[in-house]
């Protein structure tokens, strides 16, 4: 009761001190998760894996798909990842399954299970081009954002064709006890690159910012989705100025992140660690200044070709940087996976990382009781 009064008082006073969380009407569970993400990094960094419980690889490199309670992480260390990522690409097309063939109903079910285990869910979105749905998220179409923001009814159409569907999906994420499940939403990611229609070559910084702001306002104010934390996630960046060039503002971003992949191992090992540490250092500095959590929102070495990638590359990157979480990409195919599966040659090293006490999985997330700080 005392905590609850404190909570009410605190959030009544927030308007006088400025916001650190985007949505002043965020649900208790979302506010709690946000507060916990700010402090957990001092103890350990949550491990994340995209599509982890949806599919993976068997030891003979054939795929397994949709088996209850299974994930490659669980097969190796006996528990799931603490953060699970899903993608909503193709929801805008009214498809039953996303662009990687995971049915949206399955995604919902897996998010509910993850929440019940005490885990965190993050959602990315690889939508087709809203001006021409026959074009994928990667097809080069210039001026998509300027056109949507321009004169006429384009933004209204975009809201209807895309954002309304996202909002409906988010609202459908309800736990058995009636709570909306908090989601770290990471839209329009890797925008410092130019491989998506929202990329740097296809809109100005101001246009990107406006597009982001309108998206956030529409979802929270008009559609009343009050269980989102918004993660800003660039690709590689050269400096703090570069990182902030398209930053939509403190009122529109909850979590500071970036994506960076390790390529050309082992030749680039040292360089990758150095660069990732530099970038993590930048988001850490900004996070401390802005009172926002920071995370390494996507990373990985395709096919984990380094046996000791987890202790040799990941742990040194995370060291002293207090990131709330880091997430590796999906175990999609034998030539495209980012976490070990049973028998994969980095399996032992992954176990060592898990035993280091510096990286947290399902059990530690549950013990941290991420959703209940203010109850
Ligand atoms: C990319 C690849 C693609 C996939 C996309 C969205 O990095 O994994 O195969 O379709 O992400 O998940």
Boltz pocket constraint, residues with backbone or C-beta under 6 A from the ligand:
constraints:
  - pocket:
      binder: B
      contacts: [[A, 87], [A, 99], [A, 100], [A, 126], [A, 329], [A, 330], [A, 332], [A, 336]]
      max_distance: 6.0
